[in-house]
Amino acid sequence: MATCFVMQPFDGGQYDKRFKDVYAPAITAAGYEPYRVDQDPKVSVPIDSIETGIRNAVVCLADISEDNPNVWYELGFALATGKPVVMVCKEGRPKFPFDIQHRTIITYKTESTSDFDKLRDDIAAKITAFVEKDEMLEAMSEKDEVSPVAGLSPAELRVVAILAGSQNIDGYVAVFSAKSDAERAGVTDVGFNLGLRKLAAKKLVEYGTISDYNGNEYSGIALSEKGWQWIEDNETMFVLHRQPPRPKNGDLDDSIPF
């Protein structure tokens, strides 16, 4: 079974209980095997096993409630390798580090069992969404260049697909995150900037401001109503449901996966 690498303090107390009662069941519910390096009897050199475990995992889960150096190292390594990471944090942390404050972080309470039930459900849903998005980006990076459609260039089409697959129906996506997704989908910085500029000129995207957990504001982008209407009018260009496993090489159709 594909694994989800778990990054958290190993304390023999609340965090180990949280892994057993919340994190492991959530990961299993999403269809993956929870992996903690300290519970692997085959591990002899922890640092090598940590890096291998992160590389081999489909997705990672990181609890950043505490300033644990091991967790921050593992999180940094995972982000550097482009691995999707679901981050969770107990309410009460005064501030998130600058490098991650623009990313989606699930905050949770610890006041009652219902808080942990909600956290379990939120983690399972986010893991599923992150993996589907990562598969979409991988498929886009492997796809031959698509043809222009309904007045949009290939670069514009890829940006539209990324935004549609990333944003909440009524929210914005951080420009940094969208650009990172575009890179993973095989779009260069120039291609992303050019596509976004053209889409803005056609009023298919709009800019806004996003506030993070600490109240910091930064730039976001989203498809406009006109942009969503364009997708509806050209729905056949997009994959709207899960497909069987893709071939590694060869026949790929012209649909944009998301």
N, C-alpha and C positions, 0 to 999 in steps of 0.2 A: 504494500500500500504506500502511496505517496505520503511524504511526511510534512509536518509543520514544525519548524524549529522554534522552540520556546526560549525566550530570553527573560529571566527574572532572577531575583535574589533567591539563593538556596539557604533557608534559615532554620529549617526544622520546626517552623512555627506557622505564622499566618500565611506566608507566601506559598509554602509547600502545600498547605491545606487548600489554598485558592487554586493551585494547579490541579489538585485531585478533584475538587468539588465543582470548579467552574471552567478552567481553561481546557483541561483534557476532554471533558464532556462536550464542550463547544466545538473543539477541533474535530472530534469524532463525528459530531452531528453534521459538520460541513463535509465529511467524507474523507478526512485525512487522519494520519497517525501522529499523535503528539510525540515530539522527541525532545528530551532533555539530556544533555551530554552527561550529567552526573548520574543518570539512571541507566547508562549504557555500559554493561559489563565488559564490552570489548575495548573500551577506551583505555589507552596506556599513556598517550601524550595529549592532554586535554586541549591545548591550543590548536594543534593540528586537527583534532577531531571536531573542534568548534567550527573552524573554517570549512572543513569538508562537509560537516553537517549542514551549514548554511548554504553552501553551493548546491548540495544535493536536494535540499528542501524545495518544495513547490512554493511555499509561502512561509513567512515567519510571524511570530507573535511576540511583542515586547511590552513588558510592564515597566514603565518609566517613573513609577511613583517615588522611588528612592534614587538618590544619586549614587548608584552602584557602579563602580568602574568597569566591572565585567560586562554588565548590561550595556553600558555606553559603547564599549569597544565592539561588542557583537552587533549592536545596532548600526554603528558606523560602517562596519565591514559589510553588513547586509545591504545597506543603502549604496555603498560604493560599487557593489557587484550588480546593482539593479534589481535586487530581489524585492518583491512586494512584501511590505511589512505592515501588519495591523498593530497599532500602538494603543495601549490603554494606560490610564493613569487615575489613581485615586483622587477624589476631590480634596482640595486643600493645598495642593502644591502651589507655591506663590507665583512661579513663573516657569515657562518652558524655555529651554535653550534656544537661541536665535536660529540655529540651523534646522530646527524641526518645527518651530512654532507655526509655520505656514502649512504644515501637513495636517491631515485629518487625524485627530486623537480622540479616542473614546474615553470620556471621563465617567467615573462610576462612584456611587455612594456605598457605604458599608453599614447602613443603619438597620437593615432588615433583610430577611431571606429574599424578599421580592427584588431588592436591589441587585442581588447576585443572580437571580433568575433573569433579570433584564440584561445584565452584563453578559451572561451566557448566550442569550439570544442575539445580542448586538454583535458579539464576536463571531458567531457562526455566520450571520448575514454578511458581515464585512469580509470575512475570509472568502466566502463564495463570490462576492462582488469583485474583490481584488483579483482572484484567480481568473475569473471570466474576462476581466479587463486585460490581464497580462496575456491571456491566450489570444485576445483580439489584436493586441499590439504585435505579438509575435507573428500572427498570420499576416498582418499588414506588412511587416518587414520582409516576409518571405515572398510576398506577391509581386509579380511583374507589374510594371507601371500601368495603371488603369487609364482608360481613354477619357477625354473630357466629356462631361455630361451636363446637359441643360445649362450651358454657359459657364460652368465651373472647371477650372484647370485641375490637373491631378493633385497639385499641392493644396489647392482649396478643398478638394474632396477629402483628402486625408485629415485636414484640420477639422472639417465638419464632423467626420466620423469620430475623431478623438473627443471633441467637445460633447457630442451627443452621447457617447459612451461613458463619459467621466462625470458630467455635472448632474446634480439633482435637478428635477424637472423645473424647479423655480429658483435655483441658486446659481452662483458663479463658481468658476474653477480658477484657482490661482494661476496666474500667467506662468510662473515658474513650473508648476506641476504639469500644465498642458505642454509646455516646451519640452520637459523631460519625457513625457509620454510620446511626443512626436519623434524625439530622438530614438527611443526604443522601437518605434514603428518604422524607422529607416528614413525619417525626414531630417534634412540638415537644418541648421539654424537659419540659414538664408531662405530655405524653402518654407519653413514655418513662418518666419517674419513676413515673407512676401505673400504667402497664402492668407495670413491673418489680415494684412493690410488690404488686400483685394476684397476679402469678405466684409471688412468694415466699410469699405467704399460702397459696397452693394447693400449695406445695412442688414446683412445676414447675421452679424454678431454685434454685441454691445459690450461696453466696458462698465465696470462697477467697482465698488470697494468692499473688501472682505475684512471682517474683524476676527481675530483669533481669540483664544481662551484668555489671553492676557490683556485684551483690549487694543492690541496693535492693529493697525490698518495697512493693507497692501492691495495691489491691483488684482482684479479678477476679470475674467471674460466669460461670456455665455452666448449661446445661440439666442437670437432675437425671435420674436413671434414669426417674423418673416423667414428666419432660418429654419425653424421647426416646420413651417408650412412647406418650405422647399423640400425637406426630408419626406414629408407626407406625400407630396406630389411625385417624388422619385423613390418611393418606398421599395420598389423592386431592386434597387441598387444595393440594398443593405440586407444583411442577414439578421433576422429578428428573433431567431430561436437557436438553441444549441444544435450543433452539427455532430455527426459521428467523427471519430478521430481523423485529423487531416493526414493525407499522405505526406511523407517527409520531402519528397521530390515530385516533380511532374505536374499533373493536372490540377490546376487551381483555377476556379472560375473567376469572373470579373466582379462578383459581389464584394462589397466592402464589409468585413466582419465587425459587427458590434451588437 
